[in-house]
């Protein structure tokens, strides 16, 4: 199955979550076993041989492929969640997104300086969510941080908010 076939399975929802936004809905690709399997292979192939120790998935759609990728790479999975959802001590970071403001949190004991991390979310739009996630993960002073998305909305130029040395991968581009 090609990237183009997976892209064709992604549903476009107009005016969601507000007027003027075209939401790229991956649930239609995730429910297709062939697409899910192919996404798993494509994501895993990006990070094979890079000694990844943790996948950090961002709530909520980063919780779908994140654990699958962690399992395939023999790594651990760490959830990054909205405020009040994690039970132990957390660090938090607030950020602006294309249609509002939000905050994410991570447990203070989730990572350490020996980790090689893939930060994973489903979609890169303006970059606010992932930049906040990146800033949180940097607090742990890990060996390396990779940034990964399934979809990138290139016209929003979200990757431009990251330092140039960050390796950013996206499988599907609009």
C-alpha positions in Angstrom: 0.0 0.0 0.0 1.4 3.4 -0.9 1.3 6.7 1.0 -1.1 8.0 -1.7 -3.6 5.1 -0.9 -3.3 5.9 2.8 -3.8 9.6 2.1 -7.0 8.7 0.2 -8.4 7.0 3.3 -8.0 10.2 5.4 -11.3 12.0 5.7 -11.5 15.8 5.3 -14.1 17.4 7.6 -14.9 21.0 6.7 -15.5 23.6 9.3 -14.3 21.4 12.3 -13.6 22.3 15.0 -14.5 25.8 13.8 -15.6 27.5 10.5 -12.8 27.7 7.9 -10.7 24.7 9.2 -10.5 21.5 7.2 -9.8 18.8 9.8 -7.8 15.8 8.5 -9.3 12.9 10.2 -7.1 9.8 10.5 -9.7 7.6 12.1 -10.8 6.5 8.7 -7.3 5.2 8.0 -6.8 3.7 11.4 -10.0 1.6 11.1 -8.7 0.0 7.9 -6.4 -2.9 9.0 -4.3 -2.6 5.9 -3.7 1.1 6.4 -3.0 0.6 10.1 -0.5 -2.1 9.4 1.2 0.0 6.6 1.4 3.1 8.9 3.0 0.9 11.5 5.7 -0.3 9.1 6.4 3.1 7.6 6.8 4.8 11.0 8.9 1.9 12.3 11.2 2.1 9.3 12.0 5.7 10.0 13.6 4.9 13.4 15.0 1.4 13.0 18.6 1.3 14.1 18.4 4.7 16.0 18.4 3.1 19.4 15.1 4.7 20.4 14.3 4.2 24.1 11.0 6.0 24.4 8.1 7.2 22.3 6.3 10.2 23.7 2.7 10.3 22.3 0.7 13.5 22.6 -3.0 13.2 23.7 -5.1 12.0 22.1 -4.3 10.8 18.6 -0.6 10.4 19.5 -1.8 7.5 21.7 -2.9 5.4 18.7 0.3 4.9 16.7 2.7 5.9 19.5 2.4 2.6 21.5 2.4 0.6 18.2 5.7 2.3 17.2 7.1 1.8 20.7 6.3 -1.9 20.6 7.8 -2.3 17.1 11.0 -0.6 18.2 11.3 -2.3 21.6 11.0 1.1 23.3 8.8 2.4 26.2 5.7 4.6 25.7 5.2 7.8 27.6 1.9 9.7 27.4 1.8 13.5 27.3 -1.6 14.6 28.5 -3.9 17.5 29.1 -3.8 19.0 32.6 -5.2 16.9 35.5 -5.0 13.6 33.7 -1.6 12.3 35.0 -1.6 11.1 38.6 1.9 12.0 39.8 4.1 15.1 39.7 4.1 16.8 36.3 5.7 19.5 34.3 3.4 21.6 32.1 3.7 23.8 29.1 1.0 26.1 27.7 0.9 27.0 24.0 -1.2 28.7 21.3 -2.7 26.6 18.6 -4.5 27.6 15.4 -7.9 27.9 17.2 -7.2 28.6 20.8 -4.8 28.0 23.8 -4.0 24.7 25.5 -1.6 23.1 28.0 0.1 19.7 28.1 1.8 17.8 30.9 4.3 15.0 31.4 5.3 13.1 34.5 8.5 14.4 36.0 9.9 10.9 36.2 8.9 9.9 32.6 12.3 10.3 30.9 15.9 10.7 31.7 19.2 11.9 30.2 20.0 8.5 28.7 16.8 8.4 26.6 16.6 8.7 22.8 13.1 9.9 22.1 10.6 10.1 19.3 7.9 12.7 19.9 4.8 11.5 18.0 1.5 13.1 17.1 -0.9 12.6 14.3 -0.7 16.0 12.6 1.5 19.1 12.3 -0.4 22.3 11.7 1.0 25.5 13.2 3.5 23.5 15.4 2.3 24.9 18.8 1.4 21.6 20.4 4.6 19.8 19.3 6.8 22.8 20.2 5.4 22.7 23.7 6.0 18.9 23.8 9.5 19.4 22.6 10.2 22.0 25.3 8.9 19.7 28.0 11.0 16.8 26.8 14.1 19.1 26.6 13.9 19.5 30.4 15.0 15.9 30.7 18.2 16.6 28.7 17.8 13.4 26.6 20.6 12.2 24.2 18.4 12.9 21.2 14.9 14.0 20.3 13.2 13.1 17.0 9.9 14.7 16.0 7.3 12.7 14.0 3.8 13.2 12.5 1.6 11.1 10.2 0.3 14.2 8.5 1.8 17.7 7.9 -0.2 20.6 6.7 2.7 22.3 4.8 0.9 25.5 4.0 0.8 26.3 7.8 4.6 26.1 8.0 4.5 24.5 11.4 8.0 23.0 11.1 9.4 26.5 11.0 8.8 27.0 14.7 11.4 24.3 15.5 15.2 24.7 15.7 16.8 23.8 12.4 18.7 20.9 13.9 15.5 19.0 14.9 14.8 16.0 12.6 11.1 16.2 11.7 9.4 13.5 9.7 5.9 13.4 8.3 4.5 10.6 6.1 1.7 12.5 4.4 1.7 16.1 3.3 -1.1 18.4 2.3 
